[in-house]
């Protein structure tokens, strides 16, 4: 019961959605994350020193538009990888190319 214009609009809308999802999935795969971790699943109870407001701000990706770097430092088991992956996945879904590696991996790459 749709008009030609309504049908075409629905088909094109679905195509755009599928392309965006496919592009995000491709960027996430290319980023080489060690695991899929969502930023919303980060447990702040296990890391009370983590600034919730700052983490939420990083999740918006504003730092990308400002061309600023984000470096997560700390001892093992503090959630750095979880946060980096969560922020990276949000960035990839927003259309940005992302590449993940550990500090050791980046040093080896730079050598």
Biopython code that builds the backbone (N, CA, C, O; Angstrom):
import numpy as np
from Bio.PDB.StructureBuilder import StructureBuilder

atoms = [
    (1, "UNK", "N", (0.796, -1.203, 0.000)),
    (1, "UNK", "CA", (0.000, 0.000, 0.000)),
    (1, "UNK", "C", (0.840, 1.269, 0.000)),
    (1, "UNK", "O", (0.299, 2.357, 0.197)),
    (2, "UNK", "N", (2.134, 1.159, -0.214)),
    (2, "UNK", "CA", (2.998, 2.340, -0.225)),
    (2, "UNK", "C", (3.013, 2.969, -1.619)),
    (2, "UNK", "O", (2.823, 2.297, -2.633)),
    (3, "UNK", "N", (3.242, 4.266, -1.630)),
    (3, "UNK", "CA", (3.459, 4.927, -2.916)),
    (3, "UNK", "C", (4.878, 4.591, -3.383)),
    (3, "UNK", "O", (5.688, 4.078, -2.612)),
    (4, "UNK", "N", (5.162, 4.878, -4.625)),
    (4, "UNK", "CA", (6.509, 4.620, -5.150)),
    (4, "UNK", "C", (7.563, 5.390, -4.347)),
    (4, "UNK", "O", (8.635, 4.863, -4.051)),
    (5, "UNK", "N", (7.247, 6.640, -3.999)),
    (5, "UNK", "CA", (8.191, 7.466, -3.249)),
    (5, "UNK", "C", (8.430, 6.901, -1.856)),
    (5, "UNK", "O", (9.570, 6.876, -1.392)),
    (6, "UNK", "N", (7.375, 6.445, -1.178)),
    (6, "UNK", "CA", (7.520, 5.874, 0.169)),
    (6, "UNK", "C", (8.345, 4.588, 0.130)),
    (6, "UNK", "O", (9.209, 4.359, 0.978)),
    (7, "UNK", "N", (8.062, 3.756, -0.869)),
    (7, "UNK", "CA", (8.805, 2.501, -1.010)),
    (7, "UNK", "C", (10.288, 2.779, -1.263)),
    (7, "UNK", "O", (11.151, 2.173, -0.628)),
    (8, "UNK", "N", (10.584, 3.691, -2.186)),
    (8, "UNK", "CA", (11.963, 4.032, -2.502)),
    (8, "UNK", "C", (12.671, 4.621, -1.279)),
    (8, "UNK", "O", (13.828, 4.294, -1.018)),
    (9, "UNK", "N", (11.992, 5.476, -0.538)),
    (9, "UNK", "CA", (12.577, 6.062, 0.673)),
    (9, "UNK", "C", (12.894, 4.975, 1.703)),
    (9, "UNK", "O", (13.941, 5.025, 2.350)),
    (10, "UNK", "N", (12.007, 4.004, 1.860)),
    (10, "UNK", "CA", (12.226, 2.918, 2.818)),
    (10, "UNK", "C", (13.398, 2.035, 2.387)),
    (10, "UNK", "O", (14.226, 1.655, 3.216)),
    (11, "UNK", "N", (13.470, 1.715, 1.119)),
    (11, "UNK", "CA", (14.560, 0.880, 0.604)),
    (11, "UNK", "C", (15.897, 1.598, 0.769)),
    (11, "UNK", "O", (16.870, 1.002, 1.230)),
    (12, "UNK", "N", (15.945, 2.857, 0.398)),
    (12, "UNK", "CA", (17.188, 3.621, 0.511)),
    (12, "UNK", "C", (17.607, 3.800, 1.971)),
    (12, "UNK", "O", (18.795, 3.745, 2.289)),
    (13, "UNK", "N", (16.651, 4.010, 2.837)),
    (13, "UNK", "CA", (16.953, 4.152, 4.263)),
    (13, "UNK", "C", (17.572, 2.874, 4.819)),
    (13, "UNK", "O", (18.534, 2.915, 5.586)),
    (14, "UNK", "N", (17.010, 1.756, 4.423)),
    (14, "UNK", "CA", (17.550, 0.470, 4.885)),
    (14, "UNK", "C", (18.952, 0.230, 4.321)),
    (14, "UNK", "O", (19.828, -0.265, 5.030)),
    (15, "UNK", "N", (19.165, 0.572, 3.071)),
    (15, "UNK", "CA", (20.480, 0.412, 2.447)),
    (15, "UNK", "C", (21.533, 1.259, 3.171)),
    (15, "UNK", "O", (22.639, 0.788, 3.434)),
    (16, "UNK", "N", (21.185, 2.501, 3.488)),
    (16, "UNK", "CA", (22.109, 3.380, 4.205)),
    (16, "UNK", "C", (22.428, 2.794, 5.583)),
    (16, "UNK", "O", (23.588, 2.796, 5.996)),
    (17, "UNK", "N", (21.428, 2.300, 6.289)),
    (17, "UNK", "CA", (21.650, 1.699, 7.612)),
    (17, "UNK", "C", (22.562, 0.488, 7.530)),
    (17, "UNK", "O", (23.457, 0.317, 8.358)),
    (18, "UNK", "N", (22.332, -0.357, 6.526)),
    (18, "UNK", "CA", (23.161, -1.561, 6.367)),
    (18, "UNK", "C", (24.597, -1.206, 5.991)),
    (18, "UNK", "O", (25.534, -1.858, 6.452)),
    (19, "UNK", "N", (24.778, -0.191, 5.168)),
    (19, "UNK", "CA", (26.138, 0.231, 4.800)),
    (19, "UNK", "C", (26.881, 0.798, 6.001)),
    (19, "UNK", "O", (28.067, 0.524, 6.188)),
    (20, "UNK", "N", (26.186, 1.588, 6.815)),
    (20, "UNK", "CA", (26.814, 2.149, 8.012)),
    (20, "UNK", "C", (27.214, 1.036, 8.978)),
    (20, "UNK", "O", (28.309, 1.064, 9.539)),
    (21, "UNK", "N", (26.334, 0.060, 9.173)),
    (21, "UNK", "CA", (26.643, -1.062, 10.065)),
    (21, "UNK", "C", (27.794, -1.890, 9.520)),
    (21, "UNK", "O", (28.669, -2.315, 10.275)),
    (22, "UNK", "N", (27.798, -2.117, 8.230)),
    (22, "UNK", "CA", (28.863, -2.893, 7.606)),
    (22, "UNK", "C", (30.198, -2.156, 7.710)),
    (22, "UNK", "O", (31.231, -2.768, 7.983)),
    (23, "UNK", "N", (30.172, -0.850, 7.493)),
    (23, "UNK", "CA", (31.387, -0.042, 7.607)),
    (23, "UNK", "C", (31.931, -0.050, 9.019)),
    (23, "UNK", "O", (33.141, -0.150, 9.222)),
    (24, "UNK", "N", (31.043, 0.056, 9.997)),
    (24, "UNK", "CA", (31.469, 0.026, 11.399)),
    (24, "UNK", "C", (32.080, -1.321, 11.729)),
    (24, "UNK", "O", (33.116, -1.384, 12.390)),
    (25, "UNK", "N", (31.455, -2.398, 11.279)),
    (25, "UNK", "CA", (31.984, -3.743, 11.543)),
    (25, "UNK", "C", (33.356, -3.927, 10.904)),
    (25, "UNK", "O", (34.239, -4.548, 11.495)),
    (26, "UNK", "N", (33.536, -3.396, 9.714)),
    (26, "UNK", "CA", (34.827, -3.483, 9.030)),
    (26, "UNK", "C", (35.890, -2.695, 9.781)),
    (26, "UNK", "O", (37.009, -3.176, 9.960)),
    (27, "UNK", "N", (35.547, -1.483, 10.223)),
    (27, "UNK", "CA", (36.505, -0.668, 10.972)),
    (27, "UNK", "C", (36.858, -1.305, 12.308)),
    (27, "UNK", "O", (38.010, -1.235, 12.737)),
    (28, "UNK", "N", (35.887, -1.925, 12.975)),
    (28, "UNK", "CA", (36.147, -2.598, 14.254)),
    (28, "UNK", "C", (37.073, -3.793, 14.044)),
    (28, "UNK", "O", (37.989, -4.016, 14.836)),
    (29, "UNK", "N", (36.842, -4.547, 12.998)),
    (29, "UNK", "CA", (37.705, -5.697, 12.704)),
    (29, "UNK", "C", (39.125, -5.237, 12.371)),
    (29, "UNK", "O", (40.096, -5.843, 12.825)),
    (30, "UNK", "N", (39.248, -4.167, 11.578)),
    (30, "UNK", "CA", (40.559, -3.656, 11.181)),
    (30, "UNK", "C", (41.329, -3.070, 12.362)),
    (30, "UNK", "O", (42.557, -2.998, 12.322)),
    (31, "UNK", "N", (40.623, -2.652, 13.410)),
    (31, "UNK", "CA", (41.274, -2.049, 14.578)),
    (31, "UNK", "C", (42.077, -3.066, 15.385)),
    (31, "UNK", "O", (42.957, -2.690, 16.160)),
    (32, "UNK", "N", (41.780, -4.342, 15.207)),
    (32, "UNK", "CA", (42.471, -5.436, 15.905)),
    (32, "UNK", "C", (42.346, -5.335, 17.427)),
    (32, "UNK", "O", (43.334, -5.462, 18.150)),
    (33, "UNK", "N", (41.143, -5.109, 17.893)),
    (33, "UNK", "CA", (40.906, -5.104, 19.335)),
    (33, "UNK", "C", (41.105, -6.516, 19.880)),
    (33, "UNK", "O", (40.771, -7.485, 19.199)),
    (34, "UNK", "N", (41.643, -6.654, 21.098)),
    (34, "UNK", "CA", (41.841, -7.987, 21.662)),
    (34, "UNK", "C", (40.529, -8.678, 22.035)),
    (34, "UNK", "O", (40.473, -9.906, 22.100)),
    (35, "UNK", "N", (39.493, -7.911, 22.276)),
    (35, "UNK", "CA", (38.165, -8.443, 22.620)),
    (35, "UNK", "C", (37.153, -7.324, 22.402)),
    (35, "UNK", "O", (37.518, -6.151, 22.318)),
    (36, "UNK", "N", (35.888, -7.695, 22.311)),
    (36, "UNK", "CA", (34.830, -6.691, 22.163)),
    (36, "UNK", "C", (34.358, -6.297, 23.564)),
    (36, "UNK", "O", (33.800, -7.117, 24.293)),
    (37, "UNK", "N", (34.585, -5.044, 23.928)),
    (37, "UNK", "CA", (34.176, -4.547, 25.244)),
    (37, "UNK", "C", (33.463, -3.214, 25.045)),
    (37, "UNK", "O", (33.978, -2.309, 24.388)),
    (38, "UNK", "N", (32.283, -3.112, 25.616)),
    (38, "UNK", "CA", (31.528, -1.871, 25.512)),
    (38, "UNK", "C", (31.876, -0.952, 26.673)),
    (38, "UNK", "O", (32.102, -1.405, 27.795)),
    (39, "UNK", "N", (31.915, 0.318, 26.393)),
    (39, "UNK", "CA", (32.238, 1.313, 27.409)),
    (39, "UNK", "C", (31.212, 1.300, 28.545)),
    (39, "UNK", "O", (31.556, 1.520, 29.707)),
    (40, "UNK", "N", (29.969, 1.044, 28.200)),
    (40, "UNK", "CA", (28.900, 1.031, 29.205)),
    (40, "UNK", "C", (29.041, -0.129, 30.188)),
    (40, "UNK", "O", (28.468, -0.088, 31.276)),
    (41, "UNK", "N", (29.788, -1.152, 29.819)),
    (41, "UNK", "CA", (29.955, -2.320, 30.688)),
    (41, "UNK", "C", (31.123, -2.173, 31.668)),
    (41, "UNK", "O", (31.347, -3.058, 32.494)),
    (42, "UNK", "N", (31.869, -1.066, 31.585)),
    (42, "UNK", "CA", (33.005, -0.866, 32.483)),
    (42, "UNK", "C", (32.507, -0.764, 33.916)),
    (42, "UNK", "O", (31.563, -0.027, 34.200)),
    (43, "UNK", "N", (33.145, -1.508, 34.821)),
    (43, "UNK", "CA", (32.723, -1.551, 36.213)),
    (43, "UNK", "C", (33.535, -0.531, 37.017)),
    (43, "UNK", "O", (34.689, -0.775, 37.371)),
    (44, "UNK", "N", (32.920, 0.596, 37.292)),
    (44, "UNK", "CA", (33.589, 1.652, 38.053)),
    (44, "UNK", "C", (33.778, 1.271, 39.511)),
    (44, "UNK", "O", (34.594, 1.884, 40.199)),
    (45, "UNK", "N", (33.047, 0.275, 40.003)),
    (45, "UNK", "CA", (33.227, -0.170, 41.387)),
    (45, "UNK", "C", (34.596, -0.825, 41.576)),
    (45, "UNK", "O", (35.181, -0.744, 42.656)),
    (46, "UNK", "N", (35.109, -1.478, 40.517)),
    (46, "UNK", "CA", (36.423, -2.110, 40.603)),
    (46, "UNK", "C", (37.560, -1.107, 40.385)),
    (46, "UNK", "O", (38.717, -1.400, 40.687)),
    (47, "UNK", "N", (37.230, 0.062, 39.867)),
    (47, "UNK", "CA", (38.243, 1.104, 39.643)),
    (47, "UNK", "C", (37.651, 2.450, 40.048)),
    (47, "UNK", "O", (37.334, 3.280, 39.196)),
    (48, "UNK", "N", (37.502, 2.663, 41.371)),
    (48, "UNK", "CA", (36.852, 3.893, 41.841)),
    (48, "UNK", "C", (37.612, 5.171, 41.497)),
    (48, "UNK", "O", (37.029, 6.255, 41.516)),
    (49, "UNK", "N", (38.903, 5.064, 41.181)),
    (49, "UNK", "CA", (39.667, 6.271, 40.843)),
    (49, "UNK", "C", (39.387, 6.742, 39.412)),
    (49, "UNK", "O", (39.772, 7.853, 39.049)),
    (50, "UNK", "N", (38.732, 5.928, 38.606)),
    (50, "UNK", "CA", (38.402, 6.325, 37.234)),
    (50, "UNK", "C", (37.330, 7.413, 37.260)),
    (50, "UNK", "O", (36.316, 7.275, 37.944)),
    (51, "UNK", "N", (37.552, 8.463, 36.533)),
    (51, "UNK", "CA", (36.644, 9.613, 36.475)),
    (51, "UNK", "C", (35.507, 9.308, 35.502)),
    (51, "UNK", "O", (35.714, 9.292, 34.289)),
    (52, "UNK", "N", (34.317, 9.069, 36.028)),
    (52, "UNK", "CA", (33.158, 8.706, 35.188)),
    (52, "UNK", "C", (32.841, 9.787, 34.158)),
    (52, "UNK", "O", (32.521, 9.486, 33.009)),
    (53, "UNK", "N", (32.933, 11.037, 34.579)),
    (53, "UNK", "CA", (32.616, 12.139, 33.674)),
    (53, "UNK", "C", (33.620, 12.199, 32.528)),
    (53, "UNK", "O", (33.243, 12.405, 31.374)),
    (54, "UNK", "N", (34.893, 12.019, 32.848)),
    (54, "UNK", "CA", (35.927, 12.041, 31.817)),
    (54, "UNK", "C", (35.755, 10.876, 30.843)),
    (54, "UNK", "O", (35.877, 11.052, 29.631)),
    (55, "UNK", "N", (35.472, 9.696, 31.372)),
    (55, "UNK", "CA", (35.279, 8.516, 30.518)),
    (55, "UNK", "C", (34.065, 8.734, 29.606)),
    (55, "UNK", "O", (34.124, 8.419, 28.417)),
    (56, "UNK", "N", (32.984, 9.263, 30.145)),
    (56, "UNK", "CA", (31.799, 9.546, 29.326)),
    (56, "UNK", "C", (32.127, 10.572, 28.242)),
    (56, "UNK", "O", (31.665, 10.455, 27.107)),
    (57, "UNK", "N", (32.926, 11.577, 28.599)),
    (57, "UNK", "CA", (33.336, 12.588, 27.620)),
    (57, "UNK", "C", (34.176, 11.956, 26.513)),
    (57, "UNK", "O", (33.978, 12.268, 25.339)),
    (58, "UNK", "N", (35.104, 11.080, 26.866)),
    (58, "UNK", "CA", (35.920, 10.399, 25.857)),
    (58, "UNK", "C", (35.056, 9.536, 24.941)),
    (58, "UNK", "O", (35.346, 9.401, 23.753)),
    (59, "UNK", "N", (33.999, 8.957, 25.496)),
    (59, "UNK", "CA", (33.088, 8.132, 24.713)),
    (59, "UNK", "C", (32.331, 8.913, 23.648)),
    (59, "UNK", "O", (31.829, 8.327, 22.689)),
    (60, "UNK", "N", (32.245, 10.233, 23.808)),
    (60, "UNK", "CA", (31.565, 11.050, 22.794)),
    (60, "UNK", "C", (32.440, 11.258, 21.565)),
    (60, "UNK", "O", (31.934, 11.588, 20.493)),
    (61, "UNK", "N", (33.760, 11.065, 21.713)),
    (61, "UNK", "CA", (34.663, 11.235, 20.581)),
    (61, "UNK", "C", (35.018, 12.673, 20.271)),
    (61, "UNK", "O", (35.586, 12.951, 19.215)),
    (62, "UNK", "N", (34.700, 13.592, 21.162)),
    (62, "UNK", "CA", (34.999, 15.007, 20.932)),
    (62, "UNK", "C", (36.497, 15.219, 20.740)),
    (62, "UNK", "O", (36.909, 16.072, 19.953)),
    (63, "UNK", "N", (37.303, 14.453, 21.449)),
    (63, "UNK", "CA", (38.754, 14.603, 21.341)),
    (63, "UNK", "C", (39.247, 14.320, 19.921)),
    (63, "UNK", "O", (40.298, 14.823, 19.524)),
    (64, "UNK", "N", (38.509, 13.526, 19.157)),
    (64, "UNK", "CA", (38.894, 13.236, 17.778)),
    (64, "UNK", "C", (38.761, 14.476, 16.904)),
    (64, "UNK", "O", (39.646, 14.783, 16.106)),
    (65, "UNK", "N", (37.665, 15.174, 17.061)),
    (65, "UNK", "CA", (37.447, 16.397, 16.283)),
    (65, "UNK", "C", (38.463, 17.475, 16.671)),
    (65, "UNK", "O", (38.831, 18.318, 15.852)),
    (66, "UNK", "N", (38.910, 17.437, 17.928)),
    (66, "UNK", "CA", (39.892, 18.408, 18.408)),
    (66, "UNK", "C", (41.323, 17.963, 18.115)),
    (66, "UNK", "O", (42.269, 18.682, 18.437)),
    (67, "UNK", "N", (41.495, 16.778, 17.503)),
    (67, "UNK", "CA", (42.811, 16.212, 17.183)),
    (67, "UNK", "C", (43.693, 16.101, 18.420)),
    (67, "UNK", "O", (44.873, 16.453, 18.392)),
    (68, "UNK", "N", (43.101, 15.604, 19.509)),
    (68, "UNK", "CA", (43.847, 15.414, 20.754)),
    (68, "UNK", "C", (44.099, 13.927, 20.973)),
    (68, "UNK", "O", (43.310, 13.081, 20.553)),
    (69, "UNK", "N", (45.195, 13.629, 21.627)),
    (69, "UNK", "CA", (45.533, 12.249, 21.952)),
    (69, "UNK", "C", (44.986, 11.876, 23.319)),
    (69, "UNK", "O", (44.794, 12.730, 24.184)),
    (70, "UNK", "N", (44.740, 10.587, 23.495)),
    (70, "UNK", "CA", (44.341, 10.052, 24.789)),
    (70, "UNK", "C", (45.292, 8.908, 25.097)),
    (70, "UNK", "O", (45.446, 7.986, 24.296)),
    (71, "UNK", "N", (45.927, 8.970, 26.257)),
    (71, "UNK", "CA", (46.843, 7.925, 26.688)),
    (71, "UNK", "C", (46.339, 7.406, 28.023)),
    (71, "UNK", "O", (46.121, 8.178, 28.956)),
    (72, "UNK", "N", (46.156, 6.096, 28.109)),
    (72, "UNK", "CA", (45.707, 5.468, 29.352)),
    (72, "UNK", "C", (46.900, 4.771, 29.983)),
    (72, "UNK", "O", (47.469, 3.849, 29.399)),
    (73, "UNK", "N", (47.273, 5.208, 31.165)),
    (73, "UNK", "CA", (48.422, 4.651, 31.871)),
    (73, "UNK", "C", (47.995, 4.054, 33.198)),
    (73, "UNK", "O", (47.050, 4.530, 33.828)),
    (74, "UNK", "N", (48.691, 3.011, 33.620)),
    (74, "UNK", "CA", (48.422, 2.413, 34.913)),
    (74, "UNK", "C", (48.926, 0.991, 34.960)),
    (74, "UNK", "O", (49.310, 0.422, 33.938)),
    (75, "UNK", "N", (48.925, 0.422, 36.143)),
    (75, "UNK", "CA", (49.399, -0.959, 36.288)),
    (75, "UNK", "C", (48.415, -1.948, 35.661)),
    (75, "UNK", "O", (47.283, -1.585, 35.343)),
    (76, "UNK", "N", (48.847, -3.186, 35.487)),
    (76, "UNK", "CA", (47.960, -4.210, 34.921)),
    (76, "UNK", "C", (46.694, -4.387, 35.756)),
    (76, "UNK", "O", (46.709, -4.261, 36.980)),
    (77, "UNK", "N", (45.610, -4.680, 35.062)),
    (77, "UNK", "CA", (44.353, -4.983, 35.742)),
    (77, "UNK", "C", (43.537, -3.788, 36.169)),
    (77, "UNK", "O", (42.622, -3.926, 36.980)),
    (78, "UNK", "N", (43.847, -2.612, 35.642)),
    (78, "UNK", "CA", (43.108, -1.420, 36.052)),
    (78, "UNK", "C", (41.998, -1.028, 35.087)),
    (78, "UNK", "O", (41.250, -0.087, 35.352)),
    (79, "UNK", "N", (41.884, -1.744, 33.964)),
    (79, "UNK", "CA", (40.801, -1.482, 33.026)),
    (79, "UNK", "C", (41.186, -0.622, 31.832)),
    (79, "UNK", "O", (40.311, -0.155, 31.103)),
    (80, "UNK", "N", (42.467, -0.407, 31.623)),
    (80, "UNK", "CA", (42.908, 0.423, 30.503)),
    (80, "UNK", "C", (42.455, -0.147, 29.163)),
    (80, "UNK", "O", (41.944, 0.582, 28.312)),
    (81, "UNK", "N", (42.642, -1.437, 28.981)),
    (81, "UNK", "CA", (42.255, -2.064, 27.709)),
    (81, "UNK", "C", (40.750, -1.982, 27.509)),
    (81, "UNK", "O", (40.285, -1.684, 26.409)),
    (82, "UNK", "N", (39.981, -2.243, 28.568)),
    (82, "UNK", "CA", (38.525, -2.172, 28.467)),
    (82, "UNK", "C", (38.104, -0.774, 28.021)),
    (82, "UNK", "O", (37.270, -0.627, 27.128)),
    (83, "UNK", "N", (38.683, 0.246, 28.641)),
    (83, "UNK", "CA", (38.324, 1.617, 28.283)),
    (83, "UNK", "C", (38.764, 1.956, 26.865)),
    (83, "UNK", "O", (38.013, 2.570, 26.108)),
    (84, "UNK", "N", (39.985, 1.555, 26.504)),
    (84, "UNK", "CA", (40.491, 1.850, 25.161)),
    (84, "UNK", "C", (39.631, 1.182, 24.092)),
    (84, "UNK", "O", (39.302, 1.796, 23.078)),
    (85, "UNK", "N", (39.273, -0.066, 24.323)),
    (85, "UNK", "CA", (38.441, -0.781, 23.353)),
    (85, "UNK", "C", (37.054, -0.150, 23.280)),
    (85, "UNK", "O", (36.518, 0.050, 22.191)),
    (86, "UNK", "N", (36.476, 0.160, 24.431)),
    (86, "UNK", "CA", (35.149, 0.774, 24.448)),
    (86, "UNK", "C", (35.110, 2.105, 23.724)),
    (86, "UNK", "O", (34.185, 2.376, 22.958)),
    (87, "UNK", "N", (36.122, 2.942, 23.966)),
    (87, "UNK", "CA", (36.210, 4.238, 23.287)),
    (87, "UNK", "C", (36.473, 4.029, 21.795)),
    (87, "UNK", "O", (35.897, 4.721, 20.956)),
    (88, "UNK", "N", (37.339, 3.079, 21.472)),
    (88, "UNK", "CA", (37.654, 2.790, 20.073)),
    (88, "UNK", "C", (36.461, 2.277, 19.295)),
    (88, "UNK", "O", (36.260, 2.654, 18.140)),
    (89, "UNK", "N", (35.672, 1.424, 19.915)),
    (89, "UNK", "CA", (34.479, 0.895, 19.238)),
    (89, "UNK", "C", (33.486, 2.016, 18.968)),
    (89, "UNK", "O", (32.890, 2.076, 17.893)),
    (90, "UNK", "N", (33.307, 2.905, 19.941)),
    (90, "UNK", "CA", (32.401, 4.042, 19.714)),
    (90, "UNK", "C", (32.913, 4.912, 18.563)),
    (90, "UNK", "O", (32.129, 5.382, 17.738)),
    (91, "UNK", "N", (34.227, 5.124, 18.513)),
    (91, "UNK", "CA", (34.807, 5.935, 17.440)),
    (91, "UNK", "C", (34.614, 5.254, 16.087)),
    (91, "UNK", "O", (34.284, 5.911, 15.100)),
    (92, "UNK", "N", (34.822, 3.935, 16.043)),
    (92, "UNK", "CA", (34.649, 3.191, 14.788)),
    (92, "UNK", "C", (33.200, 3.245, 14.320)),
    (92, "UNK", "O", (32.934, 3.368, 13.125)),
    (93, "UNK", "N", (32.278, 3.153, 15.248)),
    (93, "UNK", "CA", (30.859, 3.230, 14.888)),
    (93, "UNK", "C", (30.479, 4.623, 14.405)),
    (93, "UNK", "O", (29.514, 4.787, 13.659)),
    (94, "UNK", "N", (31.249, 5.632, 14.837)),
    (94, "UNK", "CA", (30.991, 7.010, 14.411)),
    (94, "UNK", "C", (31.668, 7.328, 13.081)),
    (94, "UNK", "O", (31.555, 8.445, 12.575)),
    (95, "UNK", "N", (32.382, 6.329, 12.505)),
    (95, "UNK", "CA", (32.966, 6.516, 11.187)),
    (95, "UNK", "C", (34.467, 6.757, 11.166)),
    (95, "UNK", "O", (35.032, 7.010, 10.102)),
    (96, "UNK", "N", (35.124, 6.685, 12.318)),
    (96, "UNK", "CA", (36.560, 6.920, 12.393)),
    (96, "UNK", "C", (37.335, 5.612, 12.254)),
    (96, "UNK", "O", (36.895, 4.566, 12.730)),
    (97, "UNK", "N", (38.488, 5.682, 11.601)),
    (97, "UNK", "CA", (39.373, 4.524, 11.536)),
    (97, "UNK", "C", (40.135, 4.448, 12.854)),
    (97, "UNK", "O", (40.589, 5.466, 13.376)),
    (98, "UNK", "N", (40.270, 3.245, 13.385)),
    (98, "UNK", "CA", (40.868, 3.042, 14.696)),
    (98, "UNK", "C", (41.890, 1.914, 14.590)),
    (98, "UNK", "O", (41.702, 0.966, 13.827)),
    (99, "UNK", "N", (42.969, 2.024, 15.357)),
    (99, "UNK", "CA", (43.948, 0.949, 15.433)),
    (99, "UNK", "C", (44.340, 0.763, 16.884)),
    (99, "UNK", "O", (44.751, 1.714, 17.548)),
    (100, "UNK", "N", (44.215, -0.457, 17.378)),
    (100, "UNK", "CA", (44.534, -0.763, 18.771)),
    (100, "UNK", "C", (45.840, -1.529, 18.849)),
    (100, "UNK", "O", (46.135, -2.384, 18.014)),
    (101, "UNK", "N", (46.612, -1.202, 19.870)),
    (101, "UNK", "CA", (47.787, -1.993, 20.215)),
    (101, "UNK", "C", (48.187, -1.627, 21.636)),
    (101, "UNK", "O", (47.802, -0.578, 22.153)),
    (102, "UNK", "N", (48.954, -2.495, 22.251)),
    (102, "UNK", "CA", (49.454, -2.220, 23.599)),
    (102, "UNK", "C", (50.663, -1.295, 23.495)),
    (102, "UNK", "O", (51.175, -1.057, 22.401)),
    (103, "UNK", "N", (51.114, -0.776, 24.628)),
    (103, "UNK", "CA", (52.303, 0.077, 24.639)),
    (103, "UNK", "C", (53.503, -0.679, 24.081)),
    (103, "UNK", "O", (54.298, -0.124, 23.323)),
    (104, "UNK", "N", (53.627, -1.938, 24.457)),
    (104, "UNK", "CA", (54.735, -2.765, 23.954)),
    (104, "UNK", "C", (54.654, -2.889, 22.435)),
    (104, "UNK", "O", (55.668, -2.770, 21.748)),
    (105, "UNK", "N", (53.487, -3.119, 21.923)),
    (105, "UNK", "CA", (53.297, -3.239, 20.481)),
    (105, "UNK", "C", (53.637, -1.953, 19.752)),
    (105, "UNK", "O", (54.261, -1.988, 18.692)),
    (106, "UNK", "N", (53.235, -0.817, 20.309)),
    (106, "UNK", "CA", (53.548, 0.463, 19.664)),
    (106, "UNK", "C", (55.042, 0.731, 19.681)),
    (106, "UNK", "O", (55.594, 1.216, 18.694)),
    (107, "UNK", "N", (55.707, 0.419, 20.794)),
    (107, "UNK", "CA", (57.156, 0.616, 20.862)),
    (107, "UNK", "C", (57.848, -0.248, 19.822)),
    (107, "UNK", "O", (58.736, 0.227, 19.115)),
    (108, "UNK", "N", (57.457, -1.498, 19.721)),
    (108, "UNK", "CA", (58.055, -2.399, 18.725)),
    (108, "UNK", "C", (57.828, -1.869, 17.317)),
    (108, "UNK", "O", (58.714, -1.945, 16.466)),
    (109, "UNK", "N", (56.656, -1.340, 17.079)),
    (109, "UNK", "CA", (56.331, -0.801, 15.764)),
    (109, "UNK", "C", (57.177, 0.433, 15.440)),
    (109, "UNK", "O", (57.597, 0.626, 14.299)),
    (110, "UNK", "N", (57.416, 1.251, 16.442)),
    (110, "UNK", "CA", (58.198, 2.474, 16.235)),
    (110, "UNK", "C", (59.687, 2.188, 16.071)),
    (110, "UNK", "O", (60.405, 2.974, 15.452)),
    (111, "UNK", "N", (60.151, 1.082, 16.615)),
    (111, "UNK", "CA", (61.569, 0.727, 16.464)),
    (111, "UNK", "C", (61.823, 0.368, 15.025)),
    (111, "UNK", "O", (62.951, 0.036, 14.662)),
]
sb = StructureBuilder()
sb.init_structure("model")
sb.init_model(0)
sb.init_chain("A")
sb.init_seg("    ")
for serial, (resi, resn, name, xyz) in enumerate(atoms, 1):
    if name == "N":
        sb.init_residue(resn, " ", resi, " ")
    sb.init_atom(name, np.array(xyz, "f"), 0.0, 1.0, " ", f" {name:<3s}", serial, name[0])
structure = sb.get_structure()
